[in-house]
Amino acid sequence: MHREKLLIEEIIKTDTSPLIMREKQAIELRIIKNITQGHRDKEIADNLHISVSTVRNYINKLFEELDLTSTSQLICLYYENKLYDILNEIKIKNDYLEEL
């Protein structure tokens, strides 16, 4: 689990990443959040205004990077590592930066 946590922490390090990487990471995080809320691929695509195939590509890459085989493993990882707290911190930080 420690390896997976490090990979997720790497995904959410948005401060030092180039703009394209930050956008990719933001989409990955929003996809993870949508999955944990029980949304299906089509719903996630509609929520994020991207295609279903793009959602599936992101999910496949996440599963590969994190060495996961099911969404239930992803959800467990999300809660075991308290990623919801990290996502909230990022949202608060991004909202603050947008206000500046």
Secondary structure as UniProt FT lines:
FT   HELIX           2..12
FT   HELIX           19..36
FT   TURN            37..38
FT   HELIX           41..48
FT   HELIX           52..66
FT   HELIX           71..80
FT   TURN            81..82
FT   HELIX           83..99
//
